[in-house]
Structure formats: structure tokens, C-alpha cells
Amino acid sequence: MDTKNTFHRLSFPFVKLISLFLVGVFFLLQSIAASEKIDVSTAKDGQLFPSVMHDGKGGVIIIWEDYRTGRDWDVYAQRIDNTNAPMWQPNGLPLSIADRNQRRLRMIRHDKHAIVVWNDRRNKISWDIYAQAVNLGGKVLWQMDGIPICTNAADQSTQAILSDGEGGAIVVWEDERQSSEFQDLYIQRINSDGIMMWEQDGVPVFPSESLQSNPILVVDGLGGFYVVWWDVIGADTWSIMAHRLSNDAKPLWDAPLLITPEDGMQGEPRVAADGKGGLIVVWQIYVNFINDQLYAQRVSPEGKKLWQDMGVPVCTAEGIQKNAAIVSDGEGGIIAVWRDKRDIYGDLYAQRIRADGTLAWQKDGIPFCTVGGHQDRPSIVQTAEDRFFVAWIDYRGDFGEKSVDAIYCQQIDLDGNILWDEDGVPVSTSEGEHFPPVVVPVGNEQCAVIWSNSQRDNGDIFLKKF
């Protein structure tokens, strides 16, 4: 037997196979290349609940609730540039350090500045709404500790913010001035100089005898915007409503539109613009709180429901489906990812709904991450024409007496193909408690994941780019 020639005949395909394998590994590593973990703020005590926006130059602006004083929650911010370098003060720039607490921060960005809004308890008696602006250079633009948006004697809380397209912002909030039991939504527009454009303390969206809560703002791309909210009448009638207004606060519909079915309990709305002047809403139907389901509806700028009158079923599988995250698919539809308990553990499932309301993937969604332990609180963004990035909090290691959690991520395309390891790619597996991540695209098919972790103390803010 010619062992030498036999060896060569065997080794050539083997070497070729190894070469192909190494090339595959190389491209896999390239496709999931991530930056090192960046310390955004590691000041003492707690930095929690970050919110983030792209800075328009390949970096991000991050805001968070900060307890470094050990007495009150304050508002801090940091800009991280496209090289992952912090641009403002180490451990963050103070935007408001007024007495008592500032909570529930929200932010929008214009070309040269960002506007931040929050709930504020500085007057000792009730919660108010305040705002602050900061430019990309880290200069605080309005008066120290922010300007009052609404200081009516009643409580104001749970606000949302939207760019007005002219350097200012539109703010909506829950307001108890008419009733502490049946709060209404109020809105205010503020210009780039911090001047209120409408009535002092805001104008009502649509006064009613129901409880209006959890407002969401969405631009219509036609010179106006939508307000979407959770509307509660009694113990067993919970609905999702929407109203369309102009940028001077005039109603563009005769009355708000009931998005969900008239009867039953619906909640937890998620909203995305459809790119045609309308919007898509996903909500949770509560079925005895043991078999909750997800539905969706598309609404035209004229206030007409474009899909089935009762909504399109996103997922009606057994068990609870909740904590959905949605994003436009870039073609008039959406991609949704949610926590799904059809099995023993809470897994992540996903579905794409086309612009015509048909399901692009299999009924009740495709498995997105079904590794052992719970997966929850996904955040999804589009990073390229056919690429969508998701990060979530993951309890796959939580099988002992001590709770173990981490942050994982994954990519998916428009056809529902999982692009990385089927169990996801780790973002952070540090010790300590991880809080749910937020994700933002930063251009060049990249995105940034931001989260808080309590490994060192009550919480620090971190960032990693993919």
C-alpha cells in the first residue's frame, strides 16, 4: 500500500475542510464583532434606568436616574462618541440636581442638542413635569435644574416626549387636576429656547371620565402626531385609544379612535409608525391572566382601521405572551418580539406582520431564543435594510438558590432567519443584577446596547457596540 499517496489523498480534502471551517469561523466572528464594555458611569451608589439616543455622529447620548448623593434621585447624562470615548464629565453631566427626586426620564434629539423631560418632586407637595436641554458639546442650555413644563397643584406623572421637528419638543403626561381617580392626559409644546408654546400647564388631549395612562407619542410625518394611551373604565373594560393632533394642538380627528375591541381587558400598548402617515399598535389581551395573547392593528392617517376590525392575532398560543417590543420592518409592517410562556420557561418568540396585515412567519411566531431558563424584556432596532438586532435580559443560569442573570443579543432578517448562534450572543455575564437593556442604532449597520448592572454597588451604567 502506498501510504504516502494515501496520506496525501486523505489530507487534501481534510485540509480543505479545515480551511473552509476557519473561514466560516472568521466571518462569524466578523459578523458579531463587538466593542469592549464601556463604563458610562460608575459613580457611587445607584445609576439606573438609562435612556439613549443616537447623537447623529456615530455615538450616543445616554441619560439615567442617579442616586450618588444617597438622598435624592437626580438627572445625569453622558455622550459617548463613535470611538467609544466619553465626551462630557467623568461619570456624567448633571442636568438636574434639584432637591428631592427626579424620575422617569425621557429624551429626544435634534441636530445639535437633546431635550430631556422627567417627573419632579422638588416642590414637596406633588409631582411636576420639568425639562432640560443640552448641546452635543455638553453645555446645559436652559436654567439650572431645568424649566417647569407643568406645575399644577395636582400630581403629574408618566410622561412621553416627541420632537416637534423645529428644535423643540411635544410632551404628554398623566394629570390628576380634574380627578385623582380618573386622570387625563395633557400636552405641551416647548421651543428650542425653552419657551412654552401653548397654555400654561398644558392642554388636555381629550377629557373623559375614564382613566388615561401610559401615553405614547408617534410622529405622523404629515405635520402632526399621534397620542396612544391605555384607557380604563371600571374593573373589566380596558382599552387602547389613539388621537391625532396637529403641531399646534388642534385635533385632526373628530374624536379618539378605539383601537382594540370594545369589550374585555387590553393593555400594554406598543406603537410604531407605518411610514405612510399612519401607525401600527400591538397590545396584550388579558385572558384570566393565565393565557394572555398579543394582537395588532394598523391605523390610517384618516383614523380608519386597516386590518381586521378585532385586530390581527400576533400570537394566541397557550400561556402568557407579554413584554413585547416592536419595530417597523421598513416595508409598512412590523417585527415583534415578546416573552412567551407556552413552555415551562419564558422564552422569546418573534413575528413579522406585513403591511397588509398578513403574517410573514409561522402562526404564533417563530422561536427566537428557547434556551433553558427565562428570557425577558427584549429591545429591538433595525440596523440595516434586512437586519434587526435584539437584546434582552436572560436567566439561563438561574437554576440555584442565587438568582443569576445576564444580557444576551441576536440578529434576525426579514425572512425570519436567526443569524447568530441559536442561543444568542452574550453582551454581559457579569455578576450582580442586570437591569433590562435598551438598544439604539448608531449607523454603519451598528448599534449600541446600554444597561445597568449592580455588580459593584446598587447600579452602574455600561455600553457595548455591535
C-alpha positions as CSV (number, residue, x, y, z in Angstrom):
1,M,0.0,0.0,0.0
2,D,1.3,3.4,-0.9
3,T,0.9,5.1,2.4
4,K,2.4,8.3,1.3
5,N,0.0,8.8,-1.6
6,T,-2.9,7.7,0.6
7,F,-2.0,10.3,3.2
8,H,-1.9,13.0,0.5
9,R,-5.3,11.8,-0.9
10,L,-6.8,12.0,2.6
11,S,-5.1,15.1,3.8
12,F,-6.1,17.4,0.9
13,P,-9.9,17.3,1.5
14,F,-9.3,17.3,5.2
15,V,-7.1,20.4,4.9
16,K,-9.7,22.0,2.6
17,L,-12.4,21.2,5.1
18,I,-10.4,22.8,7.9
19,S,-9.7,25.9,5.8
20,L,-13.4,26.3,5.0
21,F,-14.3,25.9,8.7
22,L,-11.7,28.5,9.7
23,V,-13.1,30.9,7.0
24,G,-16.6,30.3,8.3
25,V,-15.4,31.0,11.9
26,F,-13.7,34.2,10.7
27,F,-16.8,35.5,9.0
28,L,-18.9,34.5,12.0
29,L,-16.6,36.4,14.3
30,Q,-16.7,39.3,12.0
31,S,-20.5,39.3,11.9
32,I,-20.7,39.5,15.7
33,A,-17.7,41.7,16.4
34,A,-18.4,43.8,19.5
35,S,-16.6,46.6,21.3
36,E,-15.2,46.2,24.8
37,K,-17.6,47.1,27.5
38,I,-17.6,50.8,28.1
39,D,-18.1,52.3,31.6
40,V,-20.6,55.1,31.1
41,S,-21.0,55.9,34.8
42,T,-19.6,54.0,37.8
43,A,-20.2,56.7,40.5
44,K,-21.1,55.5,44.0
45,D,-24.4,54.1,44.8
46,G,-27.1,53.8,42.1
47,Q,-27.2,54.7,38.4
48,L,-30.3,53.1,36.9
49,F,-32.9,53.1,34.2
50,P,-30.9,54.6,31.3
51,S,-32.5,56.0,28.1
52,V,-30.5,56.6,25.0
53,M,-30.5,58.4,21.6
54,H,-28.1,58.3,18.6
55,D,-26.1,61.5,18.6
56,G,-26.1,61.7,14.7
57,K,-22.3,61.2,14.5
58,G,-21.9,57.5,15.2
59,G,-22.1,57.9,19.0
60,V,-24.9,58.1,21.6
61,I,-26.3,60.3,24.3
62,I,-27.4,58.5,27.5
63,I,-29.5,59.8,30.4
64,W,-30.2,58.0,33.7
65,E,-31.6,58.3,37.2
66,D,-28.7,58.9,39.6
67,Y,-28.6,58.3,43.4
68,R,-24.9,59.2,44.0
69,T,-26.0,61.7,46.7
70,G,-27.5,58.9,48.8
71,R,-30.5,61.2,49.4
72,D,-32.3,62.0,46.1
73,W,-32.6,60.8,42.5
74,D,-31.1,63.3,40.1
75,V,-30.7,63.6,36.3
76,Y,-27.3,62.8,34.7
77,A,-26.2,62.4,31.1
78,Q,-23.2,61.3,29.1
79,R,-22.2,61.4,25.4
80,I,-20.1,58.5,24.0
81,D,-18.6,59.3,20.6
82,N,-18.0,57.0,17.7
83,T,-14.7,55.8,19.1
84,N,-16.4,54.9,22.4
85,A,-14.8,57.8,24.3
86,P,-16.8,59.7,26.9
87,M,-17.2,63.4,25.8
88,W,-18.6,65.0,28.9
89,Q,-17.7,65.0,32.6
90,P,-16.4,61.7,34.0
91,N,-19.4,59.7,35.4
92,G,-21.8,62.0,33.8
93,L,-23.0,65.6,33.4
94,P,-25.7,66.8,35.9
95,L,-28.8,68.1,34.2
96,S,-30.8,68.4,37.3
97,I,-29.7,68.1,41.0
98,A,-32.7,69.8,42.5
99,D,-33.9,68.8,45.9
100,R,-35.9,65.6,46.2
101,N,-36.5,63.2,43.3
102,Q,-36.4,63.4,39.6
103,R,-37.6,60.2,38.0
104,R,-38.8,58.6,34.7
105,L,-36.5,60.3,32.3
106,R,-37.3,60.6,28.6
107,M,-35.3,62.2,25.8
108,I,-35.4,63.4,22.1
109,R,-32.5,64.7,20.0
110,H,-32.2,67.4,17.3
111,D,-29.1,68.0,15.1
112,K,-27.2,70.0,17.8
113,H,-28.9,69.4,21.1
114,A,-31.1,67.0,23.1
115,I,-34.1,67.7,25.3
116,V,-34.8,65.7,28.4
117,V,-38.1,65.5,30.4
118,W,-38.8,64.0,33.8
119,N,-41.1,63.7,36.8
120,D,-40.0,66.1,39.5
121,R,-40.9,66.3,43.3
122,R,-38.9,69.5,44.2
123,N,-42.0,71.3,45.5
124,K,-42.6,68.8,48.3
125,I,-46.3,68.6,47.7
126,S,-46.9,67.0,44.3
127,W,-45.1,65.6,41.3
128,D,-44.5,68.1,38.4
129,I,-43.0,67.9,34.9
130,Y,-39.6,69.5,34.2
131,A,-37.3,69.6,31.2
132,Q,-33.7,70.5,30.3
133,A,-31.7,70.9,27.1
134,V,-28.0,70.1,26.5
135,N,-26.0,70.5,23.3
136,L,-23.6,68.0,21.8
137,G,-20.7,69.8,23.4
138,G,-22.1,69.1,26.9
139,K,-23.3,72.7,27.5
140,V,-26.6,72.9,29.5
141,L,-28.8,75.3,27.6
142,W,-31.7,76.1,29.9
143,Q,-31.9,77.3,33.5
144,M,-30.2,75.4,36.3
145,D,-32.0,72.2,37.2
146,G,-34.5,72.5,34.3
147,I,-37.6,74.5,33.4
148,P,-41.1,73.7,34.6
149,I,-43.4,72.2,31.9
150,C,-46.3,71.7,34.3
151,T,-46.5,72.7,38.0
152,N,-50.3,72.5,38.5
153,A,-51.0,71.7,42.2
154,A,-52.2,68.2,41.3
155,D,-49.9,65.3,40.5
156,Q,-48.4,64.9,37.0
157,S,-46.5,61.7,36.1
158,T,-45.6,59.2,33.4
159,Q,-44.7,61.5,30.5
160,A,-43.6,60.9,26.9
161,I,-41.7,63.2,24.6
162,L,-41.6,63.8,20.8
163,S,-39.5,66.1,18.6
164,D,-41.6,68.9,17.1
165,G,-39.2,68.9,14.0
166,E,-38.2,72.5,14.7
167,G,-35.7,72.2,17.6
168,G,-38.3,71.9,20.3
169,A,-40.5,69.1,21.8
170,I,-44.0,68.0,22.5
171,V,-44.6,66.5,25.9
172,V,-47.6,64.5,27.1
173,W,-48.2,63.3,30.7
174,E,-50.8,61.9,33.1
175,D,-52.5,64.6,35.0
176,E,-54.8,64.5,38.1
177,R,-56.0,68.1,38.1
178,Q,-59.6,67.0,37.3
179,S,-59.6,63.8,39.4
180,S,-57.1,61.7,41.2
181,E,-59.1,58.6,40.3
182,F,-59.7,59.3,36.6
183,Q,-56.6,61.1,35.4
184,D,-56.5,62.8,32.0
185,L,-53.6,63.3,29.5
186,Y,-52.3,66.8,29.0
187,I,-49.8,68.0,26.4
188,Q,-47.4,71.0,26.0
189,R,-45.1,72.2,23.2
190,I,-41.8,73.8,24.1
191,N,-39.5,75.5,21.6
192,S,-35.7,75.3,21.4
193,D,-35.3,78.2,23.8
194,G,-37.4,76.5,26.5
195,I,-40.5,78.7,26.0
196,M,-43.9,77.2,26.3
197,M,-45.9,77.4,23.1
198,W,-49.4,76.5,24.4
199,E,-51.4,77.3,27.5
200,Q,-49.7,77.3,30.9
201,D,-49.6,73.8,32.4
202,G,-50.7,72.3,29.1
203,V,-53.9,71.5,27.3
204,P,-56.0,68.3,27.6
205,V,-55.7,65.7,24.8
206,F,-59.3,64.6,25.2
207,P,-61.0,64.9,28.6
208,S,-63.1,61.9,29.6
209,E,-64.4,60.1,32.6
210,S,-62.0,57.2,32.1
211,L,-58.5,56.7,33.5
212,Q,-56.0,57.6,30.8
213,S,-52.5,56.3,31.4
214,N,-49.2,55.2,29.8
215,P,-49.2,57.7,26.9
216,I,-47.1,57.2,23.8
217,L,-46.3,59.8,21.1
218,V,-45.6,59.0,17.4
219,V,-44.9,61.5,14.6
220,D,-47.2,61.1,11.6
221,G,-44.8,62.5,9.1
222,L,-47.5,64.9,7.8
223,G,-47.2,67.8,10.2
224,G,-48.9,66.2,13.2
225,F,-48.6,63.4,15.7
226,Y,-50.5,60.6,17.4
227,V,-51.1,60.1,21.1
228,V,-51.8,56.5,22.1
229,W,-52.8,55.5,25.6
230,W,-54.2,52.9,27.9
231,D,-57.9,53.7,28.7
232,V,-59.5,52.1,31.7
233,I,-63.3,52.2,32.6
234,G,-64.1,50.2,35.6
235,A,-62.5,46.9,36.6
236,D,-63.1,44.9,33.4
237,T,-63.1,47.4,30.5
238,W,-59.5,48.2,29.5
239,S,-58.9,49.6,26.0
240,I,-56.2,51.2,23.8
241,M,-57.1,54.6,22.4
242,A,-55.4,56.9,19.8
243,H,-55.9,60.5,18.8
244,R,-54.3,62.5,16.1
245,L,-53.3,66.2,16.7
246,S,-51.6,68.9,14.7
247,N,-48.4,70.5,15.9
248,D,-50.5,73.5,17.2
249,A,-52.6,71.1,19.3
250,K,-55.7,71.0,17.1
251,P,-57.5,67.7,16.8
252,L,-57.3,66.2,13.3
253,W,-60.0,63.6,14.1
254,D,-63.4,64.3,15.5
255,A,-62.7,62.0,18.5
256,P,-60.2,59.5,19.6
257,L,-60.2,56.1,17.9
258,L,-60.8,52.9,19.8
259,I,-58.0,50.7,18.6
260,T,-58.9,47.5,20.5
261,P,-62.2,45.6,20.8
262,E,-64.9,47.4,22.7
263,D,-65.3,44.7,25.4
264,G,-62.6,43.0,27.5
265,M,-59.3,43.9,29.0
266,Q,-56.5,45.1,26.8
267,G,-53.3,46.8,27.8
268,E,-49.5,47.4,27.4
269,P,-49.6,49.2,24.0
270,R,-46.6,49.2,21.8
271,V,-46.5,51.6,18.8
272,A,-44.6,52.1,15.5
273,A,-45.1,54.4,12.6
274,D,-46.0,52.7,9.4
275,G,-44.1,55.0,7.1
276,K,-47.2,56.1,5.3
277,G,-48.5,58.6,7.8
278,G,-50.3,56.0,9.9
279,L,-49.3,53.8,12.8
280,I,-49.3,50.2,14.0
281,V,-50.3,49.3,17.6
282,V,-49.6,46.0,19.3
283,W,-51.4,45.2,22.6
284,Q,-51.9,42.4,25.1
285,I,-55.3,40.8,25.7
286,Y,-55.7,39.6,29.3
287,V,-57.5,36.2,29.3
288,N,-57.8,35.4,33.0
289,F,-54.2,36.5,33.3
290,I,-53.1,32.9,32.6
291,N,-53.5,32.8,28.8
292,D,-52.8,36.4,27.6
293,Q,-52.4,37.0,23.9
294,L,-51.0,39.6,21.5
295,Y,-52.9,41.4,18.8
296,A,-52.1,44.2,16.4
297,Q,-53.9,46.9,14.3
298,R,-52.8,49.3,11.6
299,V,-54.5,52.8,11.5
300,S,-54.6,55.2,8.6
301,P,-54.0,59.0,8.9
302,E,-57.8,59.4,8.5
303,G,-58.4,57.3,11.6
304,K,-59.5,54.0,9.9
305,K,-58.6,50.6,10.9
306,L,-56.8,48.9,8.0
307,W,-56.6,45.3,9.3
308,Q,-59.3,43.1,10.8
309,D,-61.8,45.0,12.9
310,M,-60.8,43.0,16.0
311,G,-57.1,43.2,15.2
312,V,-54.6,40.7,13.7
313,P,-53.6,37.9,16.1
314,V,-49.8,38.2,16.6
315,C,-49.8,35.2,19.0
316,T,-52.7,33.2,20.6
317,A,-50.6,30.2,21.8
318,E,-51.3,28.7,25.2
319,G,-49.7,30.5,28.1
320,I,-48.9,34.2,28.6
321,Q,-47.4,36.4,25.9
322,K,-46.2,39.8,27.3
323,N,-43.5,42.4,27.3
324,A,-43.5,42.8,23.6
325,A,-41.1,45.0,21.7
326,I,-41.8,46.1,18.1
327,V,-40.1,47.9,15.3
328,S,-41.0,48.9,11.8
329,D,-39.9,46.3,9.2
330,G,-39.1,49.1,6.7
331,E,-41.9,47.9,4.4
332,G,-45.0,49.2,6.1
333,G,-45.3,46.4,8.6
334,I,-43.6,45.4,11.9
335,I,-41.5,42.8,13.6
336,A,-42.5,42.0,17.2
337,V,-40.5,40.1,19.8
338,W,-42.0,39.0,23.1
339,R,-41.8,36.9,26.2
340,D,-43.7,33.7,25.7
341,K,-44.7,31.1,28.4
342,R,-46.2,28.4,26.2
343,D,-43.5,26.1,27.7
344,I,-42.2,25.7,31.2
345,Y,-39.9,28.7,31.0
346,G,-40.4,32.1,29.5
347,D,-38.8,32.1,26.0
348,L,-38.6,34.7,23.3
349,Y,-40.7,34.4,20.2
350,A,-40.9,36.7,17.2
351,Q,-43.4,37.5,14.4
352,R,-43.4,39.7,11.3
353,I,-46.7,41.3,10.2
354,R,-46.7,42.7,6.6
355,A,-48.3,46.0,5.7
356,D,-51.5,44.2,4.6
357,G,-51.9,42.5,8.0
358,T,-50.8,39.1,6.9
359,L,-48.3,37.0,8.9
360,A,-44.9,36.6,7.2
361,W,-43.8,33.8,9.6
362,Q,-45.5,30.8,11.0
363,K,-48.6,31.1,13.1
364,D,-48.0,32.2,16.7
365,G,-44.4,33.2,15.9
366,I,-41.1,31.6,15.5
367,P,-38.8,30.6,18.4
368,F,-36.2,33.4,18.8
369,C,-34.4,32.1,22.0
370,T,-35.6,29.0,23.8
371,V,-32.5,28.1,25.8
372,G,-33.2,26.9,29.4
373,G,-34.3,29.5,32.0
374,H,-36.3,32.6,31.3
375,Q,-35.7,35.3,28.7
376,D,-37.5,38.6,29.0
377,R,-37.7,42.3,28.3
378,P,-36.5,42.4,24.7
379,S,-35.4,45.6,22.9
380,I,-35.4,45.6,19.1
381,V,-34.0,48.0,16.5
382,Q,-33.3,47.9,12.7
383,T,-29.6,48.2,11.9
384,A,-29.7,47.5,8.1
385,E,-32.3,47.1,5.3
386,D,-32.5,43.4,6.2
387,R,-31.1,43.2,9.7
388,F,-32.8,43.6,13.1
389,F,-30.9,43.5,16.4
390,V,-32.5,42.3,19.7
391,A,-31.1,42.4,23.2
392,W,-32.8,41.0,26.3
393,I,-32.3,40.0,29.9
394,D,-31.6,36.3,30.3
395,Y,-31.9,33.9,33.2
396,R,-30.5,30.8,31.6
397,G,-28.1,30.4,34.5
398,D,-30.7,30.8,37.2
399,F,-31.2,27.3,38.5
400,G,-29.8,27.5,42.0
401,E,-30.7,29.4,45.2
402,K,-28.9,32.5,44.0
403,S,-30.5,34.5,41.1
404,V,-28.2,34.6,38.0
405,D,-29.0,36.8,35.1
406,A,-27.2,38.2,32.0
407,I,-27.7,40.3,28.9
408,Y,-27.8,38.5,25.5
409,C,-28.4,39.6,21.9
410,Q,-29.2,38.2,18.5
411,Q,-29.8,39.3,14.9
412,I,-32.7,38.3,12.6
413,D,-33.6,39.1,9.0
414,L,-36.8,39.8,7.2
415,D,-37.3,36.2,6.3
416,G,-37.1,35.1,10.0
417,N,-33.6,33.7,9.8
418,I,-31.7,33.7,13.0
419,L,-28.2,35.0,12.0
420,W,-26.0,34.2,15.0
421,D,-25.7,31.3,17.5
422,E,-29.3,30.0,18.0
423,D,-29.0,30.6,21.8
424,G,-27.8,34.2,21.3
425,V,-24.6,36.0,21.9
426,P,-23.6,37.3,25.4
427,V,-23.5,41.1,25.9
428,S,-22.7,40.9,29.6
429,T,-22.4,38.0,32.0
430,S,-21.0,39.9,34.9
431,E,-22.0,39.1,38.5
432,G,-24.7,41.2,40.2
433,E,-28.2,42.0,38.9
434,H,-28.7,43.1,35.3
435,F,-31.5,45.5,34.5
436,P,-33.3,45.3,31.1
437,P,-31.2,46.6,28.2
438,V,-32.0,49.4,25.7
439,V,-30.7,49.3,22.2
440,V,-30.2,52.1,19.6
441,P,-28.9,52.1,16.0
442,V,-25.8,54.3,15.5
443,G,-25.3,54.0,11.7
444,N,-23.0,51.9,9.6
445,E,-25.1,48.8,10.4
446,Q,-24.0,49.1,14.1
447,C,-26.0,49.5,17.3
448,A,-25.3,50.2,20.9
449,V,-26.6,48.2,23.9
450,I,-26.9,50.1,27.2
451,W,-27.7,48.6,30.6
452,S,-27.3,48.9,34.3
453,N,-25.6,46.3,36.5
454,S,-25.3,46.0,40.3
455,Q,-22.1,44.0,40.4
456,R,-20.1,46.8,42.2
457,D,-22.9,48.6,44.1
458,N,-26.6,49.5,43.5
459,G,-26.1,50.1,39.8
460,D,-23.7,51.3,37.2
461,I,-24.3,52.2,33.5
462,F,-22.5,50.3,30.7
463,L,-22.4,50.3,26.9
464,K,-21.3,47.8,24.3
465,K,-21.4,48.3,20.5
466,F,-22.2,45.6,17.9
